[in-house]
Amino acid sequence: MRTNKPELLSPAGDAERLQAALDYGADAVYVGREIFSMRAAAAGFSSQQQLSEAAALAHHQGKRLYLTCNTLPRNAEVPQFPRFVQEAQAADVDAMILADLGLLMQVKEIAPDMEIHMSTQTGIVNYGTCQALWNMGVKRAVLARELSLEEIADIRAKIPDDMELEVFVHGAMCMSFSGRCMLSAYLTGRDANRGACAQPCRWKYHLMEETRPGQFFPVEETMDGTYLFNAKDLCMIEHLNDLLVAGVDSLKLEGRNKSAYYSAVVTNAYRAALDAAMQGKNAPAWAVDEVFQVSHREYCTGFFYGRENAVQRYGSSSYVHGSDVVAVVDSWKNGRLYLTQRNRFFAGDALEVLSPGLPPAKITASDLQNSNGEEIETANHAMMVCSIACDKAFPPRSVVRKRVEQESRQ
């Protein structure tokens, strides 16, 4: 077993989500720009100034910032890449995440000192590919999601000690090999390999026989058809000790398109779980419960424990979640917690406050007041400033939420 502490790598689609990931314990954060990014809808760092500010914020807290450029660019896009690299270098990003070998060669020419990580989009499934990439100057391989822990350990044993391995441990899974899916482009014209996936794998499909047009048959014997390609979400929070034994250097959370609340909750949970794993302990029960509070599909452990255990197909396209964000903490003063409202809540509601590095704390929305100090029954205006009586101080940007009832935990 290797004794180094793996990096916890969190997603950020914009500055708010970046701040949340840093606040709640990420060692590094990965972001994207408008081009060359596999999450076209999460291009919150469109200018070089924004990217520079993001890198400076991360570095101020002793953290690292990675820039994704992991699409498969067409001919017309390639001439834009040199400037993209130069701006990344000027912004002082710590590494670039690539998928295309041609772009890799350009980075080595334009910015020879830039650290390079090869994306899961590259489809890295063996030690030979890792060794070849290492010979080309690649520092880290983001392994394909189809690998088992045994295969990862075998790769680790057969590559240079200084080469790093990164794996996804939480978030949405793609039904296609390493995310290389043509379904979206074929059905909608939105190319998944250029960051614009319409997620047709989440749609419900029926079968139609050519000589019986208009007659649609479910592929399985159910009333509602079946979601053929729809994968469950990945969740390895209870298995980090196994990943440490396999020799993984970076634990990656998926979700650049997801909210700041998601970044905060999932990062906080995995921070606690990783710290426990480094001491040979299981993830704290509260941290395991936390991943069920964010919007998610039914969880699974992917392919880590072999294909026979990879039950990934999800029976619907719906999400479930355990809590709704109702406010964000602005400050605490003289026994009152000052909040900015995000969703409606009422005087007397049972609430929870999530602060960095801590389990959620239960409070009650007692003596709810508006910004004028007037008692109110409900905080029902978006972004309104309000306050509640609270004996305990919580730091700014802590998340205030309200539990929702679920029929079952998934």
Secondary structure, DSSP 8 states (H G I E B T S, - for coil): ---S--EEEEE-SSHHHHHHHHHTT-SEEEE--SSS-S-GGG----SHHHHHHHHHHHHHTT-EEEEEE-S---GGGGGGHHHHHHHHHHHT-SEEEE--HHHHHHHHHH-TT--EEE-GGG---SHHHHHHHHHTT--EEE--TT--HHHHHHHHHTS-TTSEEEEEEEE---SSGGG---HHHHHHS--GGGT----GGGS-BEEE-TTSTT-EEESSSSSS-B-TT-B-EEE-TT-HHHHHHHT-SEEEE--TTS-HHHHHHHHHHHHHHHHHHTTT----HHHHHHTTTS-B--EE-TTTT-GGG---B-SSS--B-SEEEEEEEEEEETTEEEEEESS-EETT-EEEEE-TTS--EEEE-EEEEETTS-B-SEE-STT-EEEEE-SS---TT-EEEEE---SS--
